[in-house]
Amino acid sequence: MSRSETVWIVDDDRSIRWVLEKALQQEGMTTQSFDSADGVMGRLARQQPDVIISDIRMPGASGLDLLAQIREQHPRLPVIIMTAHSDLDSAVASYQGGAFEYLPKPFDVDEAVSLVKRANQHAQEQQGLDVPQALARTPEIIGEAPAMQEVFRAIGRLSHSNITVLINGESGTGKELVAHALHRHSPRAASPFIALNMAAIPKDLMESELFGHEKGAFTGAANLRRGRFEQADGGTLFLDEIGDMPADTQTRLLRVLADGEFYRVGGHVPVKVDVRIIAATHQNLESLVQAGKFREDLFHRLNVIRIHIPRLADRREDIPALARHFLGRAAQELAVEPKLLKPETEEFIRNLPWPGNVRQLENTCRWITVMASSREVLIGDLPPELLNLPQDAAPVTNWEQALRQWADQALARGQSNLLDSAVPSFERIMIETALKHTAGRRRDAAVLLGWGRNTLTRKIKELGMNVDGGDDDEGEDH
């Protein structure tokens, strides 16, 4: 930084204030700390910092209250909102309120310092924006895991936009729930959200379903029917499992995306619509393009912004909270007392493979609500299929113990410099596993690992790993 920038830190946690003060001061910045938001606005009338970094939940006025006042009176002042309550509502509310960035706790101190620097640079380059009104609460998407925080950030950043979005993730990960959230937090929130699953529609009915048909267009078409595009006019059309769309329908969809108009089946008058497209797939569309099964030009039309939804096995820290949520919802639907997982049961399900992802967990919680004999759920009360897993699918619960045993044995053999061999092996396994779960996409794998893309590329080179090129074009880590 060219001069000594001033950063105000607002947090009721003294340890957080201290850590940030020391880190920022080491970078040559001047800091001023506050234990609540109440005194900040009065100070702003006399003095203005370059950046404010504030907690979201504090005694008295919240960080969002402070953010709203700053947006109104000092629109060019960048505010970073940090919180230990890493949920979708906090992320979206921060971005909707005009925050520069959302920083979930616990955070990496170097990342926080880098974020402050970017906020200051942004303030010098950008003009202030009007503050959008806060949107109503939406059904909660639960997620403390870093990969889900990236999803929350994406939804927040897209909340002012009508841009096309492609969501990818395995079946059962919650792609439609994310699509709903994108719609609810968009300028089109008051207009229709229409969902259509490409895999569930017979090929010969696909075009009629999407574009509608005129009366008499084919046998059985007794009346004019408006298709999903017309039903979604002014709103959002969610095309799930887009990879299953037939080739001829892909061509028609491409024309609609390009021109904003189409013809009903059997029609001769163009129908013009204003529709935002959100598409989703569990397949690798790049591979389908290479195989000639998906149009490359349509892929590029859809792949403007991509959001990757992680597998449940890649966000295990969210499983207990998700289970409690689903058990509570099932109990409410069935008008019974909610079941409670014993700690050992919670730990057991946390380490299961969950190939069906969140949907499988939700169905399991419904089963437990109906079938478990007592309110407290023991491991033996779980569905039989979860208790009789094949050996290669059994949960791995003690990898730390296995590592400790390996270290003990290596030291007993007189081996030294254990970290020189263990750390590269650990990193290699983590990288290979992350790339496997993202079909070789380095950008997405880096997110799963908590690295920037350049860091992942550098590690691959340092470890001499022979992996496919993927999307390793150069770019700055974020």
NUMILUM-540984 format. One record per residue (C-alpha): residue number from 1; x negated, y, z. Coordinates in nm, 4 decimals. Example, Ala and Ser with C-alpha at 12.3 -4.5 7.8 and 13.67 -1.06 7.14 Angstrom:
! residues 2
NODE    n         u         v         w
NODE    1   -1.2300   -0.4500    0.7800
NODE    2   -1.3670   -0.1060    0.7140
***
This chain:
! residues 478
NODE    n         u         v         w
NODE    1    0.0000    0.0000    0.0000
NODE    2   -0.1257    0.3429   -0.0875
NODE    3   -0.0406    0.5039    0.2467
NODE    4    0.0639    0.4028    0.5959
NODE    5    0.4263    0.3015    0.5427
NODE    6    0.6629    0.3092    0.8378
NODE    7    0.8748    0.0052    0.9155
NODE    8    1.1494   -0.0035    1.1772
NODE    9    1.2196   -0.3394    1.3433
NODE   10    1.5626   -0.3913    1.5005
NODE   11    1.6078   -0.7096    1.7056
NODE   12    1.7190   -0.7915    2.0591
NODE   13    1.4547   -1.0671    2.0759
NODE   14    1.1307   -0.9186    2.2129
NODE   15    0.9175   -1.2024    2.0741
NODE   16    1.0434   -1.1423    1.7199
NODE   17    0.9721   -0.7705    1.7500
NODE   18    0.6207   -0.8408    1.8792
NODE   19    0.5334   -1.0894    1.6035
NODE   20    0.6531   -0.8552    1.3292
NODE   21    0.4813   -0.5536    1.4848
NODE   22    0.1434   -0.7278    1.4962
NODE   23    0.1713   -0.8723    1.1461
NODE   24    0.2781   -0.5436    0.9866
NODE   25    0.0217   -0.3389    1.1776
NODE   26   -0.2536   -0.5719    1.0551
NODE   27   -0.1463   -0.4727    0.7026
NODE   28   -0.1928   -0.1049    0.7894
NODE   29    0.1734   -0.0216    0.8428
NODE   30    0.3205    0.1861    1.1226
NODE   31    0.6016    0.0206    1.3175
NODE   32    0.8798    0.1394    1.5460
NODE   33    1.0910   -0.1167    1.7323
NODE   34    1.4491   -0.1058    1.8624
NODE   35    1.6274   -0.3672    2.0744
NODE   36    1.9702   -0.2732    1.9346
NODE   37    2.1250   -0.1009    1.6353
NODE   38    2.2923    0.1684    1.8436
NODE   39    1.9923    0.4007    1.8689
NODE   40    1.8795    0.3666    1.5089
NODE   41    2.1374    0.5935    1.3415
NODE   42    2.0651    0.8819    1.5765
NODE   43    1.6934    0.8490    1.5051
NODE   44    1.7618    0.8378    1.1293
NODE   45    1.9102    1.1857    1.1489
NODE   46    1.5648    1.3141    1.2466
NODE   47    1.3305    1.0656    1.0804
NODE   48    1.3494    0.8068    0.8040
NODE   49    1.1233    0.5003    0.7689
NODE   50    1.0254    0.3352    0.4434
NODE   51    1.1844   -0.0001    0.5304
NODE   52    1.4140   -0.1338    0.8029
NODE   53    1.4162   -0.5009    0.9011
NODE   54    1.7099   -0.5846    1.1276
NODE   55    1.8633   -0.8846    1.2977
NODE   56    2.2261   -0.9498    1.2075
NODE   57    2.3713   -1.0418    1.5484
NODE   58    2.2837   -0.8265    1.8479
NODE   59    2.4610   -0.6805    2.1503
NODE   60    2.6652   -0.3773    2.0492
NODE   61    2.6630   -0.2872    1.6822
NODE   62    2.5603   -0.5704    1.4523
NODE   63    2.3005   -0.5598    1.1797
NODE   64    2.5821   -0.5509    0.9236
NODE   65    2.7360   -0.2489    1.0993
NODE   66    2.3983   -0.0778    1.0831
NODE   67    2.3585   -0.1770    0.7189
NODE   68    2.6961   -0.0263    0.6267
NODE   69    2.6081    0.3060    0.7899
NODE   70    2.2670    0.3168    0.6227
NODE   71    2.4190    0.2404    0.2803
NODE   72    2.6575    0.5323    0.3272
NODE   73    2.4097    0.7900    0.4543
NODE   74    2.0718    0.6697    0.3213
NODE   75    2.1447    0.4586    0.0105
NODE   76    1.7807    0.4475   -0.1024
NODE   77    1.6511    0.3034    0.2251
NODE   78    1.5872   -0.0729    0.1824
NODE   79    1.7160   -0.2949    0.4622
NODE   80    1.6101   -0.6561    0.5189
NODE   81    1.8625   -0.8591    0.7186
NODE   82    1.7309   -1.1520    0.9236
NODE   83    1.9350   -1.4036    1.1185
NODE   84    1.9148   -1.7380    1.2935
NODE   85    2.2735   -1.8009    1.1830
NODE   86    2.1868   -1.9211    0.8336
NODE   87    2.5310   -1.9585    0.6773
NODE   88    2.6894   -1.8507    0.3519
NODE   89    2.8948   -1.5749    0.5119
NODE   90    2.5851   -1.4103    0.6591
NODE   91    2.3963   -1.4301    0.3306
NODE   92    2.6803   -1.3006    0.1156
NODE   93    2.7791   -1.0315    0.3652
NODE   94    2.4187   -0.9090    0.3671
NODE   95    2.3991   -0.8829   -0.0112
NODE   96    2.7523   -0.7437   -0.0399
NODE   97    2.6586   -0.4786    0.2128
NODE   98    2.3600   -0.3780    0.0021
NODE   99    2.0729   -0.5503    0.1825
NODE  100    1.7487   -0.5719   -0.0113
NODE  101    1.6963   -0.9303    0.1041
NODE  102    1.8244   -1.1903    0.3482
NODE  103    1.5620   -1.3599    0.5694
NODE  104    1.6739   -1.6666    0.7679
NODE  105    1.4960   -1.7508    1.0942
NODE  106    1.2603   -1.9128    1.1606
NODE  107    1.0586   -1.7371    0.8925
NODE  108    0.6991   -1.7464    0.7783
NODE  109    0.5276   -1.4271    0.8984
NODE  110    0.3312   -1.3882    0.5750
NODE  111    0.6556   -1.4169    0.3805
NODE  112    0.8141   -1.1470    0.5966
NODE  113    0.5197   -0.9116    0.5386
NODE  114    0.5315   -0.9755    0.1640
NODE  115    0.9038   -0.9054    0.1681
NODE  116    0.8529   -0.5704    0.3414
NODE  117    0.5962   -0.4739    0.0777
NODE  118    0.8358   -0.5656   -0.2022
NODE  119    1.1165   -0.3719   -0.0363
NODE  120    0.9027   -0.0598   -0.0197
NODE  121    0.7963   -0.0957   -0.3822
NODE  122    1.1571   -0.1504   -0.4868
NODE  123    1.2673    0.1646   -0.3042
NODE  124    1.0158    0.3671   -0.5028
NODE  125    1.1392    0.2244   -0.8339
NODE  126    1.5159    0.2031   -0.7901
NODE  127    1.7960    0.4448   -0.7248
NODE  128    2.0516    0.3670   -0.4530
NODE  129    2.3631    0.1731   -0.5475
NODE  130    2.7202    0.2247   -0.4313
NODE  131    2.8248    0.0007   -0.1459
NODE  132    3.0824   -0.2591   -0.2508
NODE  133    3.3646   -0.3314   -0.0102
NODE  134    3.3202   -0.6435    0.1974
NODE  135    3.5100   -0.9462    0.0712
NODE  136    3.7338   -1.1644    0.2807
NODE  137    3.5885   -1.4755    0.4392
NODE  138    3.5770   -1.7824    0.2189
NODE  139    3.5782   -2.1480    0.3163
NODE  140    3.2431   -2.2106    0.4774
NODE  141    2.9594   -2.3862    0.3023
NODE  142    2.7467   -2.5282    0.5808
NODE  143    2.3731   -2.5228    0.5327
NODE  144    2.0736   -2.4471    0.7516
NODE  145    1.8279   -2.6281    0.5215
NODE  146    1.5897   -2.4099    0.3160
NODE  147    1.7287   -2.5478   -0.0105
NODE  148    2.0804   -2.4412    0.0900
NODE  149    1.9520   -2.0989    0.1899
NODE  150    1.8370   -2.0603   -0.1708
NODE  151    2.1928   -2.1422   -0.2799
NODE  152    2.3317   -1.8798   -0.0407
NODE  153    2.0859   -1.6218   -0.1725
NODE  154    2.1903   -1.6964   -0.5296
NODE  155    2.5601   -1.6558   -0.4479
NODE  156    2.4860   -1.3275   -0.2736
NODE  157    2.2746   -1.1909   -0.5572
NODE  158    2.5399   -1.2845   -0.8127
NODE  159    2.8247   -1.1277   -0.6143
NODE  160    2.8270   -0.8135   -0.8319
NODE  161    2.8005   -1.0073   -1.1569
NODE  162    3.0119   -1.1786   -1.4223
NODE  163    2.7132   -1.3661   -1.5642
NODE  164    2.7349   -1.7294   -1.6777
NODE  165    2.6019   -1.9808   -1.4228
NODE  166    2.4935   -2.3438   -1.4601
NODE  167    2.5080   -2.5548   -1.1428
NODE  168    2.3208   -2.8827   -1.1338
NODE  169    2.3107   -3.1498   -0.8665
NODE  170    2.4049   -3.5101   -0.8014
NODE  171    2.7674   -3.6201   -0.7768
NODE  172    2.9174   -3.5355   -0.4401
NODE  173    2.6771   -3.2528   -0.3538
NODE  174    2.9475   -2.9834   -0.3629
NODE  175    2.9071   -2.8205   -0.7036
NODE  176    3.2736   -2.7182   -0.7267
NODE  177    3.2599   -2.5680   -0.3768
NODE  178    2.9675   -2.3502   -0.4884
NODE  179    3.1577   -2.2549   -0.8044
NODE  180    3.4537   -2.1495   -0.5877
NODE  181    3.2197   -1.9387   -0.3724
NODE  182    3.0711   -1.7709   -0.6804
NODE  183    3.4228   -1.6805   -0.7940
NODE  184    3.5456   -1.5631   -0.4532
NODE  185    3.2444   -1.3357   -0.4148
NODE  186    3.2651   -1.1883   -0.7648
NODE  187    3.4471   -0.8930   -0.9236
NODE  188    3.6983   -1.1515   -1.0543
NODE  189    3.7995   -1.2765   -0.7091
NODE  190    4.1617   -1.1601   -0.7453
NODE  191    4.2025   -1.3424   -1.0796
NODE  192    4.2493   -1.7156   -1.1495
NODE  193    3.9899   -1.9837   -1.0840
NODE  194    4.0579   -2.2765   -1.3174
NODE  195    3.8593   -2.6006   -1.2842
NODE  196    3.8357   -2.8720   -1.5485
NODE  197    3.6337   -3.1948   -1.5322
NODE  198    3.5056   -3.2910   -1.8764
NODE  199    3.4513   -3.6534   -1.7731
NODE  200    3.8169   -3.6943   -1.6702
NODE  201    3.9750   -3.5900   -2.0014
NODE  202    4.0191   -3.8246   -2.3001
NODE  203    3.8181   -3.7067   -2.5991
NODE  204    4.1239   -3.6644   -2.8225
NODE  205    4.2906   -3.4350   -2.5672
NODE  206    3.9845   -3.2229   -2.4869
NODE  207    4.0468   -2.9360   -2.7304
NODE  208    4.4177   -2.9157   -2.6490
NODE  209    4.3329   -2.9028   -2.2784
NODE  210    4.0792   -2.6242   -2.3249
NODE  211    4.2369   -2.4157   -2.5993
NODE  212    4.6048   -2.5128   -2.5888
NODE  213    4.8228   -2.6033   -2.8870
NODE  214    5.1029   -2.4609   -3.0946
NODE  215    5.4472   -2.6161   -3.1076
NODE  216    5.4421   -2.9010   -3.3579
NODE  217    5.0617   -2.9087   -3.3806
NODE  218    5.0687   -3.2885   -3.3435
NODE  219    5.3083   -3.5662   -3.2534
NODE  220    5.4491   -3.4971   -2.9094
NODE  221    5.3649   -3.1242   -2.9113
NODE  222    5.7245   -3.0164   -2.8544
NODE  223    5.6323   -2.6763   -2.7106
NODE  224    5.3549   -2.4192   -2.7224
NODE  225    5.0991   -2.4889   -2.4503
NODE  226    4.8420   -2.2443   -2.3203
NODE  227    4.5055   -2.4048   -2.2523
NODE  228    4.2652   -2.3558   -1.9651
NODE  229    4.0931   -2.0612   -2.1312
NODE  230    4.4184   -1.8644   -2.1442
NODE  231    4.5101   -1.9708   -1.7913
NODE  232    4.1742   -1.8367   -1.6696
NODE  233    4.1980   -1.5053   -1.8582
NODE  234    4.0455   -1.2324   -1.6413
NODE  235    3.9033   -1.4906   -1.4030
NODE  236    3.6674   -1.7873   -1.3972
NODE  237    3.6742   -2.1177   -1.5850
NODE  238    3.4744   -2.3920   -1.4128
NODE  239    3.3675   -2.6659   -1.6542
NODE  240    3.2516   -2.9590   -1.4433
NODE  241    3.0374   -3.2380   -1.5934
NODE  242    2.9675   -3.0254   -1.9006
NODE  243    2.7213   -3.2896   -2.0211
NODE  244    3.0171   -3.5166   -2.1066
NODE  245    3.1718   -3.2653   -2.3476
NODE  246    3.2072   -3.4094   -2.7021
NODE  247    2.9911   -3.2583   -2.9770
NODE  248    3.2787   -3.1026   -3.1736
NODE  249    3.4163   -2.9387   -2.8584
NODE  250    3.0670   -2.8065   -2.7806
NODE  251    3.0734   -2.6263   -3.1158
NODE  252    3.4105   -2.4646   -3.0402
NODE  253    3.2978   -2.3657   -2.6905
NODE  254    2.9861   -2.2013   -2.8331
NODE  255    3.2021   -1.9884   -3.0620
NODE  256    3.4248   -1.8814   -2.7735
NODE  257    3.1216   -1.7805   -2.5681
NODE  258    2.9871   -1.5814   -2.8628
NODE  259    3.3109   -1.4139   -2.9786
NODE  260    3.5449   -1.4274   -2.6789
NODE  261    3.8250   -1.5668   -2.8953
NODE  262    3.9572   -1.8988   -3.0267
NODE  263    4.2487   -2.0633   -3.2055
NODE  264    4.4952   -2.2938   -3.0355
NODE  265    4.5149   -2.6404   -3.1878
NODE  266    4.7384   -2.5993   -3.4928
NODE  267    4.7246   -2.2208   -3.4637
NODE  268    4.6271   -1.9533   -3.7142
NODE  269    4.6248   -1.6428   -3.4937
NODE  270    4.3109   -1.5806   -3.2838
NODE  271    4.3563   -1.5624   -2.9073
NODE  272    4.1211   -1.3243   -2.7259
NODE  273    4.0285   -1.3877   -2.3624
NODE  274    3.7989   -1.2448   -2.0954
NODE  275    3.6669   -1.5442   -1.9020
NODE  276    3.3570   -1.6058   -1.6942
NODE  277    3.2124   -1.9531   -1.7442
NODE  278    3.0587   -2.1539   -1.4615
NODE  279    2.9412   -2.4975   -1.5750
NODE  280    2.8128   -2.7896   -1.3701
NODE  281    2.6504   -3.1246   -1.4359
NODE  282    2.4762   -3.4107   -1.2593
NODE  283    2.2837   -3.4873   -1.5777
NODE  284    1.9574   -3.3470   -1.7110
NODE  285    2.0830   -3.1262   -1.9939
NODE  286    1.7308   -3.0722   -2.1274
NODE  287    1.7039   -3.4480   -2.1832
NODE  288    2.0451   -3.4539   -2.3517
NODE  289    1.9310   -3.1731   -2.5821
NODE  290    1.6151   -3.3645   -2.6735
NODE  291    1.8251   -3.6759   -2.7400
NODE  292    2.0572   -3.4792   -2.9693
NODE  293    2.3574   -3.5290   -2.7384
NODE  294    2.3967   -3.1651   -2.6346
NODE  295    2.3666   -2.8536   -2.8477
NODE  296    2.0510   -2.6588   -2.7709
NODE  297    2.2150   -2.3231   -2.8509
NODE  298    2.5036   -2.4013   -2.6146
NODE  299    2.2576   -2.5062   -2.3446
NODE  300    2.0831   -2.1690   -2.3670
NODE  301    2.4204   -1.9899   -2.3554
NODE  302    2.5123   -2.1724   -2.0353
NODE  303    2.1703   -2.1740   -1.8710
NODE  304    2.1550   -1.8004   -1.8000
NODE  305    2.1330   -1.8502   -1.4229
NODE  306    2.0832   -2.1973   -1.2767
NODE  307    2.1640   -2.3027   -0.9210
NODE  308    2.0359   -2.6387   -0.7959
NODE  309    2.2398   -2.8097   -0.5228
NODE  310    2.0198   -3.0409   -0.3130
NODE  311    2.1057   -3.4009   -0.2277
NODE  312    2.2313   -3.4577    0.1240
NODE  313    1.9180   -3.6667    0.1879
NODE  314    1.7120   -3.3550    0.1113
NODE  315    1.8951   -3.1450    0.3720
NODE  316    1.9158   -3.3872    0.6627
NODE  317    1.9127   -3.1082    0.9200
NODE  318    2.2622   -3.0142    0.7973
NODE  319    2.4147   -3.3608    0.8484
NODE  320    2.5165   -3.3257    1.2187
NODE  321    2.6874   -2.9900    1.1590
NODE  322    2.8594   -3.1201    0.8453
NODE  323    2.9787   -3.4295    1.0326
NODE  324    3.1247   -3.2198    1.3149
NODE  325    3.2972   -2.9988    1.0581
NODE  326    3.4478   -3.2937    0.8691
NODE  327    3.5525   -3.4730    1.1885
NODE  328    3.7270   -3.1576    1.3057
NODE  329    3.9030   -3.1107    0.9737
NODE  330    4.0126   -3.4751    0.9567
NODE  331    4.1492   -3.4537    1.3105
NODE  332    4.3434   -3.1400    1.2224
NODE  333    4.4916   -3.2988    0.9094
NODE  334    4.5947   -3.6135    1.0985
NODE  335    4.7060   -3.4244    1.4113
NODE  336    4.4788   -3.6255    1.6411
NODE  337    4.2005   -3.5468    1.8866
NODE  338    3.8661   -3.4910    1.7085
NODE  339    3.6065   -3.7645    1.7434
NODE  340    3.2665   -3.6876    1.8980
NODE  341    2.9437   -3.8484    1.7789
NODE  342    2.7149   -3.9788    2.0519
NODE  343    2.3598   -3.8371    2.0208
NODE  344    2.2202   -4.1715    1.9055
NODE  345    2.4985   -4.1990    1.6446
NODE  346    2.4278   -3.8492    1.5215
NODE  347    2.0590   -3.9339    1.4855
NODE  348    2.1438   -4.2581    1.3048
NODE  349    2.3642   -4.0952    1.0408
NODE  350    2.1111   -3.8143    1.0041
NODE  351    1.8636   -4.0681    0.8688
NODE  352    2.0929   -4.2654    0.6378
NODE  353    2.0306   -4.2380    0.2607
NODE  354    2.3810   -4.1038    0.1705
NODE  355    2.3750   -4.1813   -0.2041
NODE  356    2.7256   -4.0320   -0.2326
NODE  357    2.6023   -3.7090   -0.0732
NODE  358    2.8417   -3.4726    0.1079
NODE  359    3.1504   -3.6412   -0.0390
NODE  360    3.0437   -3.9753    0.1104
NODE  361    2.9830   -3.8136    0.4496
NODE  362    3.3267   -3.6496    0.4394
NODE  363    3.4969   -3.9794    0.3543
NODE  364    3.3002   -4.1511    0.6317
NODE  365    3.4260   -3.8937    0.8821
NODE  366    3.7837   -3.9599    0.7687
NODE  367    3.7262   -4.3334    0.8189
NODE  368    3.5840   -4.2731    1.1671
NODE  369    3.8792   -4.0525    1.2620
NODE  370    4.1239   -4.3303    1.1731
NODE  371    3.9306   -4.6435    1.2691
NODE  372    3.7063   -4.5617    1.5695
NODE  373    3.8721   -4.6946    1.8859
NODE  374    3.7503   -4.4319    2.1337
NODE  375    3.6867   -4.0605    2.1153
NODE  376    3.3085   -4.0995    2.1518
NODE  377    3.1700   -4.2646    1.8402
NODE  378    2.8975   -4.5276    1.8886
NODE  379    2.6708   -4.6589    1.6130
NODE  380    2.8760   -4.9789    1.6099
NODE  381    3.1885   -4.7764    1.5304
NODE  382    3.0514   -4.6700    1.1919
NODE  383    3.1780   -4.8292    0.8674
NODE  384    3.0227   -5.1741    0.8064
NODE  385    2.8603   -5.0646    0.4798
NODE  386    2.6492   -4.8129    0.6736
NODE  387    2.5360   -5.0764    0.9220
NODE  388    2.4429   -5.3423    0.6657
NODE  389    2.2115   -5.1510    0.4368
NODE  390    1.9517   -5.3418    0.2306
NODE  391    1.6009   -5.3141    0.3723
NODE  392    1.4827   -5.0687    0.1061
NODE  393    1.7787   -4.8407    0.1787
NODE  394    1.7557   -4.8527    0.5583
NODE  395    1.6936   -4.5168    0.7244
NODE  396    1.3325   -4.4277    0.7931
NODE  397    1.3469   -4.2882    1.1452
NODE  398    0.9914   -4.3210    1.2744
NODE  399    0.7530   -4.1950    1.0071
NODE  400    0.5748   -3.9929    1.2747
NODE  401    0.5221   -4.3112    1.4757
NODE  402    0.3878   -4.4895    1.1666
NODE  403    0.1500   -4.1996    1.1034
NODE  404    0.0331   -4.2084    1.4639
NODE  405   -0.0298   -4.5827    1.4358
NODE  406   -0.2308   -4.5310    1.1161
NODE  407   -0.4423   -4.2621    1.2835
NODE  408   -0.5047   -4.4841    1.5879
NODE  409   -0.6169   -4.7726    1.3674
NODE  410   -0.8393   -4.5515    1.1508
NODE  411   -1.0119   -4.4008    1.4541
NODE  412   -1.0529   -4.7465    1.6083
NODE  413   -1.2393   -4.8507    1.2921
NODE  414   -1.4738   -4.5553    1.3391
NODE  415   -1.3326   -4.3572    1.0497
NODE  416   -1.3845   -3.9811    1.0624
NODE  417   -1.2589   -3.6775    0.8729
NODE  418   -0.9064   -3.8180    0.8800
NODE  419   -0.7443   -3.4974    0.7587
NODE  420   -0.9605   -3.4968    0.4460
NODE  421   -0.7805   -3.8101    0.3291
NODE  422   -0.4454   -3.7776    0.5058
NODE  423   -0.3500   -3.4239    0.4005
NODE  424   -0.4028   -3.4745    0.0237
NODE  425   -0.2137   -3.8049    0.0415
NODE  426    0.0690   -3.6375    0.2303
NODE  427    0.0888   -3.3506   -0.0185
NODE  428    0.0737   -3.5895   -0.3155
NODE  429    0.3627   -3.7989   -0.1809
NODE  430    0.5714   -3.4896   -0.1057
NODE  431    0.5109   -3.3448   -0.4531
NODE  432    0.5858   -3.6735   -0.6314
NODE  433    0.9060   -3.7193   -0.4330
NODE  434    1.0252   -3.3621   -0.4917
NODE  435    0.9566   -3.3889   -0.8660
NODE  436    1.1455   -3.7180   -0.8753
NODE  437    1.4514   -3.5574   -0.7191
NODE  438    1.4445   -3.2620   -0.9608
NODE  439    1.3860   -3.4672   -1.2765
NODE  440    1.0394   -3.3138   -1.3110
NODE  441    1.1516   -2.9499   -1.2858
NODE  442    0.8663   -2.7788   -1.1022
NODE  443    1.0599   -2.4620   -1.0217
NODE  444    1.3290   -2.6626   -0.8386
NODE  445    1.0718   -2.8943   -0.6781
NODE  446    0.8849   -2.5919   -0.5412
NODE  447    1.2076   -2.4718   -0.3762
NODE  448    1.2586   -2.8119   -0.2120
NODE  449    0.9018   -2.8039   -0.0801
NODE  450    0.9272   -2.4444    0.0415
NODE  451    0.6530   -2.3270   -0.1955
NODE  452    0.6347   -2.0828   -0.4807
NODE  453    0.6098   -2.2324   -0.8287
NODE  454    0.2492   -2.1192   -0.8732
NODE  455    0.1549   -2.2814   -0.5427
NODE  456    0.3009   -2.6117   -0.6613
NODE  457    0.1179   -2.5872   -0.9952
NODE  458   -0.2098   -2.5124   -0.8154
NODE  459   -0.1633   -2.8075   -0.5777
NODE  460   -0.0952   -3.0431   -0.8695
NODE  461   -0.4215   -2.9335   -1.0316
NODE  462   -0.6191   -2.9521   -0.7058
NODE  463   -0.4942   -3.3056   -0.6386
NODE  464   -0.5649   -3.4150   -0.9958
NODE  465   -0.2089   -3.5367   -1.0358
NODE  466   -0.0945   -3.6571   -1.3764
NODE  467    0.2620   -3.5258   -1.4020
NODE  468    0.4714   -3.4015   -1.6908
NODE  469    0.4382   -3.0330   -1.7775
NODE  470    0.7932   -2.9478   -1.6694
NODE  471    0.8721   -2.5793   -1.6423
NODE  472    0.5295   -2.4745   -1.5152
NODE  473    0.5058   -2.1555   -1.7151
NODE  474    0.3211   -1.8918   -1.5230
NODE  475    0.5106   -1.6530   -1.2977
NODE  476    0.4825   -1.4944   -0.9579
NODE  477    0.5710   -1.6863   -0.6460
NODE  478    0.8754   -1.5580   -0.4676
***
